[in-house]
Amino acid sequence: MSRLLAVLLAIWMAACGGGNTSESSSTTVPTVKVFGWVKFVETGPERYGVDFDEAQFLTGTEAAAAAAADGAESPPPNDFYIRNSDPALIRYELDPSAVVELTGEAGGGGGITMFPTTVAEWTAWTAGSGAPAGWVWYGQALLPFWLTVENGRVVEVTEQYLP
């Protein structure tokens, strides 16, 4: 009888997680890429964050259909349309080691190029401190960005060139 009770107890414990009362929370949030405007960047010794106004960057027939539905020029100029149906800000944690890529003028009138920088340099430049030649900060929220977000944390920031 005690052997049967021990077996039943072992089966019950296995079914209940082996007696371990801690919940397993190994849920992985997928990496996402979001488009919109950086409204505010917070940097500090212990906290980095981005207030972000998410939008949709549409091209081709999708852009034309969305522009027409919104009462805007369709097809849209330059074959893209930005739809911002919800101006609410989303706060993302910003990894201080995130990759930042900005648009700038290529030397010698060669058009637009992308150049890498760091979160520390980017945030200093947005505050008006020593921006490199060829890069112009047009002010908060005037040029859009793509953020790559992993588990709620921004790991890449890419400025979107608009003609």
C-alpha positions as CSV (number, residue, x, y, z in Angstrom):
1,M,0.0,0.0,0.0
2,S,2.8,2.5,0.9
3,R,4.5,1.6,-2.4
4,L,1.3,2.3,-4.4
5,L,0.9,5.6,-2.5
6,A,4.6,6.6,-3.3
7,V,4.0,5.8,-7.0
8,L,0.8,7.8,-7.1
9,L,2.5,10.7,-5.3
10,A,5.4,10.6,-7.8
11,I,3.0,10.6,-10.8
12,W,1.0,13.5,-9.2
13,M,4.2,15.5,-8.6
14,A,5.4,15.0,-12.1
15,A,2.1,16.1,-13.5
16,C,2.2,19.2,-11.3
17,G,5.7,20.2,-12.4
18,G,7.7,18.0,-10.0
19,G,6.8,19.9,-6.9
20,N,8.5,23.1,-8.2
21,T,6.2,26.0,-7.3
22,S,8.0,28.6,-9.4
23,E,6.4,29.4,-12.7
24,S,8.5,29.1,-15.8
25,S,8.4,32.3,-17.8
26,S,10.7,31.6,-20.7
27,T,8.3,33.2,-23.2
28,T,10.3,34.9,-25.9
29,V,9.0,38.1,-27.5
30,P,9.8,38.3,-31.2
31,T,12.1,40.9,-32.6
32,V,10.0,43.6,-34.3
33,K,10.8,46.6,-36.5
34,V,8.6,49.6,-35.9
35,F,8.4,52.9,-37.9
36,G,7.7,56.3,-36.6
37,W,9.0,59.4,-34.9
38,V,11.4,59.8,-32.0
39,K,9.8,62.4,-29.8
40,F,12.2,62.2,-26.8
41,V,15.4,60.4,-25.9
42,E,16.3,59.9,-22.3
43,T,19.8,59.1,-21.4
44,G,21.3,58.8,-18.0
45,P,23.7,56.7,-16.1
46,E,21.1,54.2,-15.2
47,R,18.2,54.7,-17.6
48,Y,17.9,55.0,-21.4
49,G,14.6,55.4,-23.1
50,V,12.8,56.5,-26.3
51,D,9.3,58.0,-26.5
52,F,8.1,56.9,-29.9
53,D,5.1,57.8,-32.1
54,E,4.5,54.7,-34.2
55,A,3.2,55.0,-37.7
56,Q,2.9,53.0,-40.9
57,F,5.4,53.5,-43.8
58,L,3.5,52.3,-46.9
59,T,4.7,52.0,-50.5
60,G,3.3,51.1,-53.9
61,T,-0.3,50.1,-54.3
62,E,-0.7,49.8,-50.5
63,A,0.4,53.5,-50.2
64,A,-2.0,54.6,-52.9
65,A,-5.0,52.7,-51.4
66,A,-4.2,54.1,-47.9
67,A,-3.8,57.7,-49.2
68,A,-7.1,57.4,-51.1
69,A,-8.9,56.1,-48.0
70,D,-7.5,58.9,-45.9
71,G,-8.5,61.6,-48.5
72,A,-4.9,62.4,-49.3
73,E,-3.2,62.7,-52.8
74,S,-3.3,59.3,-54.5
75,P,-1.1,57.9,-55.7
76,P,1.2,59.7,-53.2
77,P,4.2,61.7,-54.3
78,N,7.5,59.6,-54.4
79,D,5.4,56.4,-54.1
80,F,5.2,56.3,-50.3
81,Y,2.6,57.3,-47.7
82,I,3.0,57.6,-44.0
83,R,-0.1,56.9,-42.0
84,N,-0.3,57.8,-38.3
85,S,-3.7,56.9,-37.1
86,D,-2.8,57.0,-33.4
87,P,-0.5,59.7,-32.0
88,A,-0.1,58.1,-28.6
89,L,3.5,57.7,-27.5
90,I,5.1,54.4,-26.7
91,R,8.0,54.2,-24.3
92,Y,10.7,51.8,-25.2
93,E,13.8,51.0,-23.2
94,L,16.9,52.0,-25.3
95,D,20.0,49.7,-25.1
96,P,22.9,52.1,-24.6
97,S,25.0,49.9,-26.9
98,A,22.3,50.0,-29.7
99,V,23.4,50.4,-33.3
100,V,22.4,53.9,-34.6
101,E,22.5,54.6,-38.4
102,L,21.8,58.1,-39.6
103,T,21.3,59.6,-43.0
104,G,23.7,62.3,-44.1
105,E,25.1,64.0,-47.2
106,A,27.8,62.1,-49.0
107,G,31.0,64.1,-49.6
108,G,31.4,66.0,-52.8
109,G,27.6,66.3,-53.5
110,G,27.3,62.5,-53.9
111,G,23.8,62.3,-52.5
112,I,22.6,60.7,-49.3
113,T,24.5,58.1,-47.4
114,M,24.0,56.2,-44.1
115,F,26.6,56.4,-41.4
116,P,26.9,54.5,-38.1
117,T,27.2,56.2,-34.7
118,T,26.6,55.4,-31.1
119,V,23.7,56.1,-28.8
120,A,25.8,58.5,-26.8
121,E,26.9,60.5,-29.9
122,W,23.4,60.5,-31.4
123,T,21.8,61.8,-28.2
124,A,24.5,64.5,-27.8
125,W,23.9,65.6,-31.4
126,T,20.1,65.8,-31.0
127,A,20.8,68.1,-28.0
128,G,22.9,70.4,-30.3
129,S,26.4,69.3,-29.3
130,G,28.9,68.9,-32.1
131,A,26.9,67.1,-34.9
132,P,29.2,65.8,-37.7
133,A,29.3,67.5,-41.1
134,G,26.6,66.3,-43.4
135,W,24.1,65.4,-40.7
136,V,21.3,67.8,-39.8
137,W,19.0,67.3,-36.9
138,Y,15.7,68.8,-38.1
139,G,14.2,68.7,-34.6
140,Q,12.3,66.2,-32.6
141,A,9.9,64.2,-34.7
142,L,10.6,65.7,-38.1
143,L,12.5,62.8,-39.6
144,P,11.2,59.3,-39.0
145,F,13.1,56.3,-37.7
146,W,13.0,52.5,-37.8
147,L,13.5,50.9,-34.4
148,T,14.5,47.3,-34.0
149,V,13.0,46.1,-30.7
150,E,14.0,42.8,-29.0
151,N,12.1,41.9,-25.9
152,G,10.9,45.4,-25.4
153,R,14.3,47.0,-25.7
154,V,15.6,49.0,-28.7
155,V,18.7,47.5,-30.1
156,E,18.9,49.4,-33.4
157,V,17.9,52.9,-34.6
158,T,17.9,53.7,-38.3
159,E,16.9,57.1,-39.6
160,Q,14.6,57.0,-42.7
161,Y,15.5,59.3,-45.5
162,L,12.6,61.1,-47.1
163,P,13.0,62.9,-50.4
